[in-house]
Amino acid sequence: MDPNAGGQQYPPIDPNTGQPFQPGPNAGGQQPYPQVDPNTGQPYVAVDPNTGQPYPQQAYGYPQGPGQMAPPGYPAQQQPQDPQSADSLSSENLLGERRIAPSSGWRRAVYKATAGSVHPGESQGDLRRKDLVARARTVVAGGHHRVAVMSLKGGVGKTTTTTGLGSMLGSMRGDRVIAVDANPDRGTLSDKVRLETAATVRDLLNNRDQIHRYADVRAFTSQNEARLEILASDRDPAVSEAFSAEDYASVAVVLEQYYSVCITDCGTGLLHSAMAGVLSLADQLVLVSSPSVDGARSASATLDWLEAHDHGHLVRNGVVVLSMVRNRTRSQVDLDKLQAHFESRCRAVVRIPYDDHLEEGAELELEQLAPATREAYLNLAAVVGDGFAYQRPQD
């Protein structure tokens, strides 16, 4: 006989009383049936009224066969699930894809006017800038990377390029970036930041045995608002001592323990001792040239000299910067041909446009640069950042 015939409910029968079990407070809750018989202190046993035999015990909830539903008021049988690790609680799984709001232009205006309900997507300019920033933040292979910034001809913006590149990297990255003035005579790197100390690279060299932590090095450096640190040279050439290759190597050993990127502002000569030390340790070369005939010839001659003195790897992986130190409104130099020449010899060419703030020759502040100039320095930081992923083979 079907216990549910006639629309009757189908509760299990209490064999002690012959009455239907009354669902307790936990029926359909956290604990599965059966409950405890208060008369015997033993769990109730659900009896099949057709056979008089107890139902077989199940792992979870009321027993169910194929296609059967649990009686009303009784928890359904739960299917065990495979355990998941903490990796399943990722932001992507819990939050879904997060779309970044447009940062400028009509896309941002539409996004704000509709309170975010209409998302026109990011512009090609925003996507390109994100790519440049990601490249500038490339992890440094080996933990330390040395960039040599040089030019054979003075007055082409070498020190300005050093400061602009270092400031852009310092503002984008989370690690430490330092620029070192390795000029054999009075350098001008200290003119590009507001000095916090009168200490020089010579002072650090003379006290290197007392340096045991970053705070000790910081006493010899000055830092600008972009988090670039400067290690200056002697400002008075009359009292300065010659800076040799051995001196540079000793300074480099100290700096590599506390900084991820070291940018060296080299002198204009190729034959002085400090230059030999810089080139022997450099991982990457940035060659600065003016967009003029004599400036381009000097830069190309520098590449010839480097290739002839076993530095061909620096030339092939190097970056040439065409620095517009003067307003080019009347210049007839074909920049495209100039760029094509250096691209045939080096890894990349970056143009830095003329900028009134750079012409002042004072402290360089990224916020004071024209948008096109900031974009150019970001492009330079991205190109140089590409080289961070490769470590120079040890001799």
C-alpha positions as CSV (number, residue, x, y, z in Angstrom):
1,M,0.0,0.0,0.0
2,D,1.3,3.4,-0.9
3,P,1.7,5.4,2.3
4,N,1.1,8.6,0.3
5,A,-2.1,7.4,-1.3
6,G,-5.1,9.7,-0.6
7,G,-2.8,12.7,-0.4
8,Q,-1.6,11.7,3.1
9,Q,1.7,12.9,4.4
10,Y,4.6,10.5,4.6
11,P,6.3,10.9,8.0
12,P,8.3,8.0,9.5
13,I,6.5,6.1,12.3
14,D,7.8,6.1,15.9
15,P,8.0,2.3,16.7
16,N,7.7,3.1,20.4
17,T,4.4,5.0,20.2
18,G,3.0,4.1,16.8
19,Q,2.6,7.8,16.1
20,P,4.3,9.9,13.4
21,F,7.5,11.6,14.4
22,Q,7.1,15.3,15.1
23,P,9.8,17.2,13.3
24,G,12.1,18.9,15.8
25,P,13.5,22.3,15.7
26,N,16.4,21.1,13.5
27,A,14.2,19.4,10.9
28,G,15.2,20.8,7.6
29,G,18.0,22.7,9.4
30,Q,21.6,22.0,10.0
31,Q,21.3,18.4,11.4
32,P,19.7,15.5,9.5
33,Y,17.0,13.3,10.9
34,P,16.8,11.2,13.2
35,Q,16.6,12.9,16.6
36,V,16.9,11.4,20.0
37,D,14.0,9.5,21.7
38,P,13.6,11.1,25.1
39,N,12.3,7.8,26.5
40,T,15.2,5.6,25.6
41,G,18.0,8.2,25.0
42,Q,18.6,6.4,21.6
43,P,18.3,7.9,18.2
44,Y,14.9,7.4,16.5
45,V,15.0,4.8,13.7
46,A,12.9,5.7,10.7
47,V,10.7,2.6,9.8
48,D,9.3,1.9,6.4
49,P,5.5,1.3,7.0
50,N,5.4,-1.1,4.0
51,T,8.0,-3.5,5.3
52,G,8.4,-2.7,9.0
53,Q,12.1,-2.5,8.5
54,P,14.3,0.5,9.3
55,Y,15.5,2.7,6.4
56,P,19.2,2.2,5.5
57,Q,21.3,5.0,7.0
58,Q,22.6,7.7,4.6
59,A,25.5,10.1,4.8
60,Y,23.3,13.2,4.5
61,G,19.6,14.0,5.0
62,Y,16.6,11.8,4.5
63,P,17.1,8.6,2.4
64,Q,16.1,9.0,-1.2
65,G,16.1,6.7,-4.2
66,P,16.4,7.6,-7.8
67,G,13.8,10.1,-8.8
68,Q,12.4,10.4,-5.3
69,M,11.9,13.6,-3.3
70,A,12.5,14.0,0.4
71,P,9.3,14.1,2.5
72,P,8.1,17.6,3.4
73,G,9.9,19.0,6.4
74,Y,13.0,16.8,6.0
75,P,16.3,17.9,4.6
76,A,17.2,16.8,1.0
77,Q,20.2,14.6,0.6
78,Q,23.3,16.7,0.0
79,Q,25.9,15.8,-2.6
80,P,29.4,16.1,-1.3
81,Q,31.5,18.7,-3.2
82,D,35.1,18.5,-4.1
83,P,37.2,20.7,-1.7
84,Q,38.6,23.9,-3.2
85,S,41.9,25.5,-2.4
86,A,42.5,29.2,-1.5
87,D,43.4,29.8,-5.1
88,S,39.7,29.6,-6.0
89,L,39.1,32.8,-3.9
90,S,40.8,35.1,-6.5
91,S,39.7,38.6,-7.3
92,E,38.7,37.4,-10.8
93,N,36.3,34.7,-9.4
94,L,34.7,36.8,-6.7
95,L,34.6,40.2,-8.3
96,G,34.5,39.4,-12.0
97,E,36.1,41.4,-14.6
98,R,36.7,45.0,-13.4
99,R,36.7,47.6,-16.2
100,I,38.8,50.7,-15.6
101,A,37.0,54.0,-16.0
102,P,38.2,56.2,-18.9
103,S,40.7,58.8,-17.7
104,S,40.2,61.6,-20.3
105,G,38.3,62.8,-23.3
106,W,34.7,62.3,-24.3
107,R,34.8,58.7,-23.0
108,R,35.3,59.9,-19.4
109,A,32.6,62.6,-19.9
110,V,30.1,59.9,-21.1
111,Y,31.1,57.6,-18.3
112,K,30.6,60.3,-15.6
113,A,27.4,61.6,-17.1
114,T,25.8,58.1,-17.0
115,A,27.2,57.3,-13.5
116,G,29.1,54.4,-15.0
117,S,26.2,52.7,-16.7
118,V,27.7,53.4,-20.1
119,H,31.3,52.4,-20.4
120,P,32.8,53.4,-23.8
121,G,36.1,51.7,-23.0
122,E,39.6,53.0,-22.8
123,S,41.1,55.0,-25.7
124,Q,44.0,53.9,-27.7
125,G,46.1,56.6,-26.0
126,D,45.2,55.3,-22.5
127,L,46.0,51.7,-23.6
128,R,49.3,52.8,-25.0
129,R,50.3,54.7,-21.9
130,K,49.4,51.6,-19.7
131,D,51.7,49.6,-21.9
132,L,54.6,52.2,-21.5
133,V,54.1,52.2,-17.7
134,A,54.2,48.4,-17.5
135,R,57.4,48.3,-19.6
136,A,59.0,51.0,-17.4
137,R,58.2,48.8,-14.3
138,T,59.9,45.7,-15.7
139,V,61.5,43.7,-13.0
140,V,65.2,44.0,-12.9
141,A,66.9,40.7,-13.8
142,G,69.7,40.0,-11.3
143,G,68.5,42.7,-8.9
144,H,70.7,45.5,-10.2
145,H,71.0,47.3,-13.6
146,R,73.5,49.9,-14.7
147,V,72.6,52.4,-17.4
148,A,75.4,54.6,-18.9
149,V,74.3,57.9,-20.4
150,M,77.0,59.4,-22.5
151,S,77.8,61.7,-25.4
152,L,81.0,62.8,-27.1
153,K,79.9,66.3,-27.6
154,G,78.9,68.6,-24.7
155,G,75.8,70.8,-24.6
156,V,73.4,68.2,-26.1
157,G,71.3,67.5,-23.0
158,K,73.2,64.5,-21.6
159,T,72.7,65.5,-17.9
160,T,69.1,66.6,-18.6
161,T,68.4,63.2,-20.2
162,T,69.9,61.5,-17.2
163,T,67.7,63.4,-14.8
164,G,64.6,63.1,-16.9
165,L,65.0,59.3,-17.4
166,G,65.8,58.7,-13.8
167,S,62.9,60.9,-12.6
168,M,60.4,59.1,-14.8
169,L,61.7,55.6,-13.6
170,G,61.7,56.8,-10.0
171,S,58.1,58.0,-10.2
172,M,56.8,54.8,-11.9
173,R,58.7,52.1,-10.1
174,G,58.5,51.0,-6.5
175,D,62.2,50.2,-6.0
176,R,65.1,52.6,-5.7
177,V,66.7,54.5,-8.6
178,I,69.9,56.5,-8.3
179,A,71.9,58.7,-10.7
180,V,75.6,59.1,-10.3
181,D,77.8,61.9,-11.6
182,A,80.9,60.3,-13.0
183,N,82.3,63.3,-14.7
184,P,86.1,63.6,-14.2
185,D,85.8,67.3,-13.6
186,R,82.9,69.4,-12.3
187,G,79.6,67.8,-13.2
188,T,76.2,69.5,-13.5
189,L,74.0,66.7,-12.2
190,S,73.7,68.4,-8.9
191,D,72.1,71.4,-10.6
192,K,69.1,69.3,-11.7
193,V,67.8,68.6,-8.2
194,R,67.4,70.6,-4.9
195,L,70.4,69.4,-2.9
196,E,69.8,67.9,0.6
197,T,73.5,67.4,1.4
198,A,76.9,68.8,0.4
199,A,78.3,65.2,0.3
200,T,79.7,63.9,-3.0
201,V,80.6,60.7,-4.6
202,R,84.2,61.2,-3.2
203,D,82.8,61.4,0.4
204,L,80.9,58.1,-0.1
205,L,84.0,56.5,-1.5
206,N,86.1,57.6,1.5
207,N,83.5,56.4,4.0
208,R,82.3,53.2,2.2
209,D,83.6,51.0,5.1
210,Q,81.1,52.7,7.5
211,I,78.1,51.9,5.2
212,H,76.1,49.0,6.4
213,R,72.5,49.9,5.6
214,Y,70.4,52.1,3.2
215,A,70.2,54.9,5.7
216,D,74.0,55.2,5.7
217,V,74.0,55.6,1.9
218,R,71.1,58.1,2.1
219,A,73.3,60.5,4.0
220,F,75.3,61.1,0.8
221,T,72.4,61.5,-1.7
222,S,69.8,64.1,-2.5
223,Q,66.3,63.1,-3.7
224,N,63.8,64.9,-5.9
225,E,60.0,64.8,-5.8
226,A,60.0,61.9,-8.3
227,R,62.0,59.7,-5.8
228,L,65.2,59.9,-7.9
229,E,68.3,60.1,-5.8
230,I,71.4,61.9,-6.9
231,L,75.0,61.2,-6.0
232,A,76.8,64.4,-7.0
233,S,80.4,65.0,-7.9
234,D,82.6,67.8,-6.6
235,R,81.3,71.2,-7.6
236,D,84.7,72.9,-7.5
237,P,87.1,71.3,-10.0
238,A,90.0,73.0,-8.3
239,V,89.7,70.8,-5.2
240,S,88.3,67.6,-6.9
241,E,90.4,64.5,-7.2
242,A,90.6,62.5,-10.4
243,F,87.8,59.9,-10.5
244,S,89.3,56.6,-11.8
245,A,87.9,53.3,-13.0
246,E,88.8,51.7,-9.7
247,D,86.9,54.5,-7.8
248,Y,83.8,54.0,-9.9
249,A,84.0,50.2,-9.4
250,S,84.2,50.7,-5.7
251,V,81.2,53.0,-5.7
252,A,79.2,50.6,-7.9
253,V,79.8,47.8,-5.4
254,V,78.2,49.8,-2.7
255,L,75.2,51.1,-4.7
256,E,74.3,47.7,-6.1
257,Q,73.4,46.5,-2.6
258,Y,70.7,49.2,-2.1
259,Y,69.4,50.3,-5.5
260,S,67.8,48.4,-8.4
261,V,68.7,50.9,-11.1
262,C,71.9,53.0,-11.3
263,I,72.1,55.6,-14.1
264,T,75.6,57.0,-14.6
265,D,76.0,60.5,-16.1
266,C,79.3,60.1,-17.9
267,G,81.8,62.7,-19.0
268,T,82.2,63.8,-22.6
269,G,85.6,62.2,-23.0
270,L,86.0,58.6,-24.1
271,L,89.6,58.1,-22.9
272,H,89.6,59.1,-19.3
273,S,89.9,56.4,-16.7
274,A,86.4,56.7,-15.2
275,M,84.8,56.1,-18.6
276,A,86.6,52.8,-18.9
277,G,85.2,51.7,-15.6
278,V,81.7,52.8,-16.5
279,L,81.7,50.9,-19.8
280,S,83.1,47.8,-18.3
281,L,80.2,47.5,-15.9
282,A,77.3,48.9,-17.9
283,D,74.4,46.8,-18.7
284,Q,72.8,49.3,-21.1
285,L,73.9,52.4,-23.0
286,V,71.9,55.6,-23.7
287,L,73.7,57.8,-26.3
288,V,72.5,61.4,-26.4
289,S,72.8,63.5,-29.6
290,S,71.5,66.8,-30.8
291,P,69.5,66.9,-34.1
292,S,72.3,68.6,-35.9
293,V,74.8,67.5,-38.5
294,D,77.8,67.8,-36.2
295,G,76.0,66.3,-33.2
296,A,74.9,63.3,-35.3
297,R,78.4,62.8,-36.6
298,S,79.8,62.9,-33.1
299,A,77.2,60.4,-31.9
300,S,77.9,58.0,-34.8
301,A,81.6,58.3,-34.3
302,T,81.0,57.4,-30.6
303,L,79.3,54.2,-31.8
304,D,82.2,53.4,-34.1
305,W,84.7,53.8,-31.2
306,L,82.6,51.6,-28.9
307,E,82.4,48.8,-31.5
308,A,86.2,49.0,-32.1
309,H,86.9,48.7,-28.3
310,D,84.9,45.5,-27.6
311,H,81.6,47.3,-26.6
312,G,79.6,46.2,-29.6
313,H,77.0,44.6,-27.4
314,L,76.3,48.1,-25.8
315,V,75.9,49.5,-29.3
316,R,73.5,46.9,-30.6
317,N,71.3,47.0,-27.4
318,G,71.7,50.8,-26.9
319,V,69.2,53.6,-27.2
320,V,69.9,56.9,-29.0
321,V,68.2,60.0,-27.7
322,L,67.7,62.9,-30.1
323,S,67.4,65.8,-27.7
324,M,65.9,69.0,-29.1
325,V,67.9,71.4,-26.8
326,R,67.0,74.3,-29.0
327,N,63.8,75.4,-30.8
328,R,63.9,73.9,-34.2
329,T,61.6,76.2,-36.1
330,R,64.3,77.0,-38.7
331,S,66.2,73.8,-38.7
332,Q,66.4,72.0,-42.0
333,V,67.8,68.7,-40.6
334,D,65.7,65.7,-41.7
335,L,64.9,64.0,-38.4
336,D,63.4,60.9,-40.1
337,K,66.7,60.2,-41.9
338,L,68.6,60.9,-38.7
339,Q,66.5,58.5,-36.8
340,A,66.7,55.8,-39.5
341,H,70.5,56.0,-39.4
342,F,70.7,55.3,-35.7
343,E,67.9,52.7,-35.8
344,S,70.1,50.7,-38.2
345,R,72.8,50.5,-35.6
346,C,71.0,50.5,-32.2
347,R,67.9,49.0,-30.6
348,A,65.8,52.1,-30.5
349,V,65.7,55.9,-31.0
350,V,63.7,58.3,-28.9
351,R,63.1,62.0,-29.6
352,I,62.8,64.5,-26.7
353,P,61.1,67.6,-28.0
354,Y,62.2,71.1,-27.1
355,D,60.8,72.3,-23.8
356,D,60.9,75.7,-22.1
357,H,61.3,74.1,-18.7
358,L,64.4,72.1,-19.8
359,E,66.0,75.2,-21.4
360,E,66.0,76.9,-18.0
361,G,68.8,74.6,-16.9
362,A,67.5,74.5,-13.3
363,E,65.9,71.7,-11.3
364,L,64.0,69.3,-13.5
365,E,60.4,68.7,-12.3
366,L,58.2,66.3,-14.3
367,E,55.1,68.3,-13.5
368,Q,56.5,71.4,-15.2
369,L,57.2,69.7,-18.5
370,A,54.9,70.0,-21.4
371,P,52.6,66.9,-22.0
372,A,54.6,66.0,-25.1
373,T,57.9,66.1,-23.3
374,R,56.5,64.0,-20.4
375,E,55.2,61.5,-22.9
376,A,58.7,61.4,-24.6
377,Y,60.4,60.7,-21.3
378,L,57.9,58.0,-20.5
379,N,58.6,56.4,-23.8
380,L,62.4,56.5,-23.0
381,A,61.7,54.9,-19.6
382,A,59.7,52.1,-21.3
383,V,62.5,51.5,-23.9
384,V,65.2,51.4,-21.2
385,G,62.9,49.3,-19.0
386,D,62.7,46.7,-21.8
387,G,66.4,46.1,-21.1
388,F,65.9,45.4,-17.4
389,A,64.6,41.9,-18.3
390,Y,68.1,40.9,-19.5
391,Q,71.2,40.5,-17.5
392,R,74.6,41.1,-18.9
393,P,76.7,37.9,-19.0
394,Q,79.5,38.0,-16.4
395,D,83.0,38.0,-17.8
